[in-house]
């Protein structure tokens, strides 16, 4: 067990109480109960990150602004080796907990809370809009702020995407104080930033995700922008819906300059997350994503806006038009494909159901979309059992698309415990093949990934 950060109970705040109530300790648990059989092919770590304020203060608190905490489970040879949770050791976390601050250079701010994944054989915690990435050891204990070996000049993104054809990671990055420039950043297979292309924009758009195809990087310049009014009001996440901001999609040739971007007007909506994108046989770009009518139009302390479900946009770069088709109008989020098909034509997309109304982690279902047949399958965990984002793990590197497992955390509010659930992706509606019990509630977070063990 690590150091504890004892805090006063916060005043009522939807993102600091109930299912979101922060953990107060770092834990290491070496004995975990397992129901079912963990597939022996799963050798590695499932890691997920999210906000967990070390000193909760409800005034101006926004879910996106909380101190980062990584939760991880290590699996090997059909066994669960450990569960660990560790704060990302920013200066604020160090002050609140007495833990040592992580070494390394800072850039704008140092709260890192949005994604955790493997790049070039190392584990990285990520956030957008300001901080450098944080490199972490396999046990999560050793941490350091590092701009990819001092090769990254500006901030990074929470959503870099690996191109399976090259092994490079692509991201579209922005910085809060700079309202006129975003950057296309490429990180090489050896973990070095090899491209930081500046691109001019207006109003400081919040660009959470992007997509790639064989030809293009897809830039989502949508009407959520930096708000000086929100900042002056003490809001810790100063981005708001901005109807005056022109909504557009940019198609940047993979090796082109900013002057080569094809900008295309699009519906005034917001997109957090892309499922996938690819070039079709007609020369169009196909983009699948979860879409919202608005986002952050009100200050609620978290995401808000009516979900329009999972949509397919067919983008014609010659005519500069976009045809919109709804794949499934049911509210849903956190779309994930089989990542080996990213940027390419693909068949399966997996999503997490949302409740009707505003974004919230309170539904009990996951969806599997077969985009070839149009069929949707549902995995329901049961009453008061709430999944977050699940990630696809292939059975083997050469397995067919979709042949593998969906892995993710499920919070059970019946007894305030959590489990890592492992679902056979080709038998999606069946009971999980394994459930690894964590004997406490892990607050809902953002993104998680499977990081396979390195070969000897």
ChimeraX attribute file (.defattr): number of C-alpha atoms within 10 A of each C-alpha:
attribute: neighborCount
match mode: 1-to-1
recipient: residues
	/A:1	10
	/A:2	12
	/A:3	12
	/A:4	16
	/A:5	18
	/A:6	13
	/A:7	15
	/A:8	8
	/A:9	13
	/A:10	15
	/A:11	12
	/A:12	10
	/A:13	17
	/A:14	16
	/A:15	23
	/A:16	25
	/A:17	14
	/A:18	13
	/A:19	19
	/A:20	19
	/A:21	20
	/A:22	26
	/A:23	19
	/A:24	16
	/A:25	17
	/A:26	17
	/A:27	16
	/A:28	15
	/A:29	14
	/A:30	12
	/A:31	12
	/A:32	17
	/A:33	12
	/A:34	17
	/A:35	13
	/A:36	13
	/A:37	14
	/A:38	22
	/A:39	19
	/A:40	12
	/A:41	16
	/A:42	24
	/A:43	20
	/A:44	17
	/A:45	22
	/A:46	24
	/A:47	27
	/A:48	29
	/A:49	29
	/A:50	27
	/A:51	28
	/A:52	29
	/A:53	25
	/A:54	25
	/A:55	21
	/A:56	19
	/A:57	16
	/A:58	15
	/A:59	13
	/A:60	16
	/A:61	21
	/A:62	22
	/A:63	21
	/A:64	21
	/A:65	21
	/A:66	25
	/A:67	25
	/A:68	28
	/A:69	27
	/A:70	26
	/A:71	23
	/A:72	24
	/A:73	23
	/A:74	23
	/A:75	22
	/A:76	16
	/A:77	13
	/A:78	14
	/A:79	17
	/A:80	20
	/A:81	15
	/A:82	17
	/A:83	23
	/A:84	20
	/A:85	25
	/A:86	20
	/A:87	27
	/A:88	31
	/A:89	27
	/A:90	24
	/A:91	17
	/A:92	17
	/A:93	24
	/A:94	17
	/A:95	14
	/A:96	17
	/A:97	20
	/A:98	12
	/A:99	17
	/A:100	12
	/A:101	17
	/A:102	21
	/A:103	15
	/A:104	13
	/A:105	14
	/A:106	18
	/A:107	16
	/A:108	14
	/A:109	14
	/A:110	24
	/A:111	26
	/A:112	32
	/A:113	28
	/A:114	27
	/A:115	26
	/A:116	31
	/A:117	23
	/A:118	16
	/A:119	22
	/A:120	15
	/A:121	14
	/A:122	15
	/A:123	20
	/A:124	22
	/A:125	27
	/A:126	26
	/A:127	24
	/A:128	26
	/A:129	23
	/A:130	22
	/A:131	24
	/A:132	30
	/A:133	30
	/A:134	27
	/A:135	25
	/A:136	20
	/A:137	12
	/A:138	15
	/A:139	17
	/A:140	19
	/A:141	14
	/A:142	15
	/A:143	21
	/A:144	21
	/A:145	24
	/A:146	19
	/A:147	24
	/A:148	21
	/A:149	9
	/A:150	10
	/A:151	15
	/A:152	20
	/A:153	12
	/A:154	19
	/A:155	26
	/A:156	29
	/A:157	29
	/A:158	25
	/A:159	26
	/A:160	24
	/A:161	22
	/A:162	23
	/A:163	20
	/A:164	14
	/A:165	12
	/A:166	9
	/A:167	15
	/A:168	21
	/A:169	21
	/A:170	24
	/A:171	27
	/A:172	29
	/A:173	29
	/A:174	27
	/A:175	25
	/A:176	20
	/A:177	12
	/A:178	15
	/A:179	17
	/A:180	15
	/A:181	18
	/A:182	27
	/A:183	21
	/A:184	23
	/A:185	23
	/A:186	24
	/A:187	24
	/A:188	19
	/A:189	15
	/A:190	13
	/A:191	18
	/A:192	18
	/A:193	22
	/A:194	13
	/A:195	16
	/A:196	20
	/A:197	17
	/A:198	17
	/A:199	17
	/A:200	12
	/A:201	13
	/A:202	15
	/A:203	18
	/A:204	24
	/A:205	28
	/A:206	26
	/A:207	28
	/A:208	23
	/A:209	21
	/A:210	26
	/A:211	29
	/A:212	28
	/A:213	23
	/A:214	16
	/A:215	16
	/A:216	22
	/A:217	24
	/A:218	25
	/A:219	22
	/A:220	24
	/A:221	28
	/A:222	25
	/A:223	29
	/A:224	27
	/A:225	24
	/A:226	24
	/A:227	20
	/A:228	13
	/A:229	12
	/A:230	16
	/A:231	14
	/A:232	10
	/A:233	11
	/A:234	13
	/A:235	19
	/A:236	18
	/A:237	22
	/A:238	19
	/A:239	24
	/A:240	22
	/A:241	22
	/A:242	21
	/A:243	15
	/A:244	11
	/A:245	17
	/A:246	15
	/A:247	20
	/A:248	19
	/A:249	20
	/A:250	20
	/A:251	24
	/A:252	21
	/A:253	18
	/A:254	18
	/A:255	12
	/A:256	12
	/A:257	13
	/A:258	17
	/A:259	9
	/A:260	13
	/A:261	20
	/A:262	17
	/A:263	17
	/A:264	18
	/A:265	15
	/A:266	21
	/A:267	14
	/A:268	19
	/A:269	20
	/A:270	26
	/A:271	23
	/A:272	19
	/A:273	20
	/A:274	24
	/A:275	26
	/A:276	27
	/A:277	28
	/A:278	25
	/A:279	20
	/A:280	14
	/A:281	7
	/A:282	7
	/A:283	13
	/A:284	18
	/A:285	23
	/A:286	21
	/A:287	22
	/A:288	23
	/A:289	26
	/A:290	26
	/A:291	26
	/A:292	22
	/A:293	15
	/A:294	24
	/A:295	25
	/A:296	21
	/A:297	15
	/A:298	13
	/A:299	16
	/A:300	15
	/A:301	22
	/A:302	19
	/A:303	18
	/A:304	19
	/A:305	19
	/A:306	15
	/A:307	26
	/A:308	19
	/A:309	20
	/A:310	25
	/A:311	19
	/A:312	21
	/A:313	19
	/A:314	20
	/A:315	23
	/A:316	16
	/A:317	17
	/A:318	10
	/A:319	9
	/A:320	13
	/A:321	16
	/A:322	20
	/A:323	11
	/A:324	15
	/A:325	13
	/A:326	16
	/A:327	18
	/A:328	17
	/A:329	14
	/A:330	15
	/A:331	22
	/A:332	27
	/A:333	29
	/A:334	22
	/A:335	24
	/A:336	23
	/A:337	22
	/A:338	24
	/A:339	21
	/A:340	20
	/A:341	19
	/A:342	23
	/A:343	26
	/A:344	20
	/A:345	14
	/A:346	20
	/A:347	16
	/A:348	20
	/A:349	22
	/A:350	28
	/A:351	25
	/A:352	24
	/A:353	29
	/A:354	22
	/A:355	16
	/A:356	13
	/A:357	11
	/A:358	16
	/A:359	20
	/A:360	15
	/A:361	21
	/A:362	17
	/A:363	21
	/A:364	22
	/A:365	21
	/A:366	26
	/A:367	20
	/A:368	23
	/A:369	20
	/A:370	16
	/A:371	13
	/A:372	9
	/A:373	8
	/A:374	10
	/A:375	11
	/A:376	15
	/A:377	14
	/A:378	17
	/A:379	19
	/A:380	19
	/A:381	20
	/A:382	11
	/A:383	12
	/A:384	16
	/A:385	21
	/A:386	24
	/A:387	26
	/A:388	27
	/A:389	26
	/A:390	28
	/A:391	24
	/A:392	25
	/A:393	25
	/A:394	21
	/A:395	19
	/A:396	11
	/A:397	11
	/A:398	9
	/A:399	10
	/A:400	12
	/A:401	18
	/A:402	26
	/A:403	19
	/A:404	24
	/A:405	25
	/A:406	25
	/A:407	24
	/A:408	24
	/A:409	28
	/A:410	27
	/A:411	27
	/A:412	22
	/A:413	15
	/A:414	9
	/A:415	12
	/A:416	17
	/A:417	16
	/A:418	23
	/A:419	24
	/A:420	22
	/A:421	24
	/A:422	26
	/A:423	23
	/A:424	22
	/A:425	22
	/A:426	14
	/A:427	15
	/A:428	18
	/A:429	17
	/A:430	13
	/A:431	16
	/A:432	23
	/A:433	16
	/A:434	20
	/A:435	23
	/A:436	22
	/A:437	20
	/A:438	23
	/A:439	14
	/A:440	14
	/A:441	20
	/A:442	24
	/A:443	27
	/A:444	26
	/A:445	25
	/A:446	16
	/A:447	24
	/A:448	25
	/A:449	22
	/A:450	25
	/A:451	22
	/A:452	17
	/A:453	15
	/A:454	9
	/A:455	4
	/A:456	3
